[in-house]
Amino acid sequence: MDFLTSSEVDVAYFTLTQAGEPMYYKDLVMDVIEKKHKPIQSLSGAISEVYTLINMDSRFHYAGKSMWGLTEWNPPEVKRTHSTTSAGTKPKPPSKRREKLLEGIQADNE
């Protein structure tokens, strides 16, 4: 990979791919800055710029505790709907007792 012509986020993606595990954000950002041989007037400004780019790119996943990994390492989230259960069957209608309790609560609130 030609780091000088690649974007900062592409270099970060390559770095994480090579590491194979989440990295502490500052180590990741410093690695990108070093590989890019980016002229730096302000180190904190350069860190902030690269960190912001990583944060905005959907290929990256915040793993917690200031660690960043790749989204592709995480299984996709399963979205549940109210119309079916996890087994794909229709949910049971609410019991008569539950319906009466809900009616009582609603009546009290009126």
C-alpha positions in Angstrom: 0.0 0.0 0.0 1.3 3.4 -0.9 0.7 5.4 2.3 1.7 8.7 0.9 -1.1 8.7 -1.8 -3.7 6.9 0.4 -6.2 8.8 2.6 -5.7 8.8 6.4 -8.8 6.5 6.9 -7.5 4.1 4.3 -4.2 3.9 6.1 -6.0 3.4 9.4 -8.1 0.6 7.9 -5.0 -1.1 6.6 -3.3 -0.7 10.0 -6.3 -2.3 11.8 -6.5 -5.1 9.2 -2.8 -5.9 9.8 -3.3 -5.7 13.6 -6.3 -8.0 13.5 -7.7 -6.6 16.8 -8.9 -3.2 18.1 -6.3 -0.6 18.8 -6.1 2.2 21.3 -7.2 5.3 19.4 -4.0 7.3 20.0 -1.7 4.4 18.9 -3.9 4.0 15.7 -3.8 7.7 14.9 -0.1 8.1 15.6 0.6 5.1 13.3 -1.4 6.8 10.5 0.4 10.1 11.0 3.8 8.3 10.9 2.9 6.3 7.8 1.6 9.4 6.0 4.7 11.4 6.8 2.2 14.2 7.4 3.7 17.6 8.1 2.5 18.6 11.5 2.2 22.1 12.8 0.2 21.0 15.8 0.2 17.4 17.0 -3.0 17.7 18.9 -4.6 19.2 15.8 -3.4 16.3 13.6 -4.6 13.7 16.1 -8.0 15.4 16.3 -8.3 15.6 12.5 -7.4 11.9 11.9 -9.6 10.8 14.9 -12.6 12.7 13.4 -12.1 11.1 10.0 -12.0 7.6 11.6 -15.1 8.4 13.7 -17.1 9.5 10.7 -16.1 6.4 8.5 -18.6 3.5 8.8 -15.8 1.0 8.3 -14.6 1.7 11.9 -16.3 0.5 15.1 -15.8 2.0 18.5 -15.1 -1.0 20.7 -15.1 0.9 24.0 -12.4 2.0 26.4 -10.9 4.3 23.7 -10.4 1.3 21.4 -11.2 1.2 17.7 -11.7 -1.8 15.5 -13.4 -2.6 12.2 -17.1 -2.9 11.7 -16.7 -6.1 9.7 -15.3 -7.8 12.9 -18.7 -7.5 14.6 -21.7 -9.6 13.8 -24.6 -7.6 12.4 -27.2 -6.6 15.0 -30.4 -8.5 14.8 -33.3 -6.2 14.7 -36.5 -7.5 16.3 -39.9 -6.4 15.3 -43.0 -6.5 17.4 -45.0 -8.5 14.9 -43.0 -11.7 15.2 -40.9 -13.4 17.9 -37.3 -14.6 17.4 -38.6 -17.9 16.2 -40.6 -16.1 13.5 -44.0 -16.9 14.9 -46.8 -14.5 15.7 -46.8 -13.4 19.3 -49.6 -14.5 21.6 -52.4 -12.0 22.1 -52.4 -10.3 25.5 -54.3 -12.2 28.2 -57.7 -11.0 29.5 -56.1 -10.2 32.9 -53.5 -8.0 31.2 -56.1 -6.3 29.2 -58.2 -5.5 32.3 -55.1 -4.2 34.1 -54.2 -1.9 31.2 -57.8 -0.7 31.0 -57.7 0.1 34.8 -54.4 2.0 34.4 -55.8 4.0 31.5 -59.0 4.8 33.5 -57.0 6.0 36.5 -55.0 8.3 34.2 -58.1 10.0 32.8 
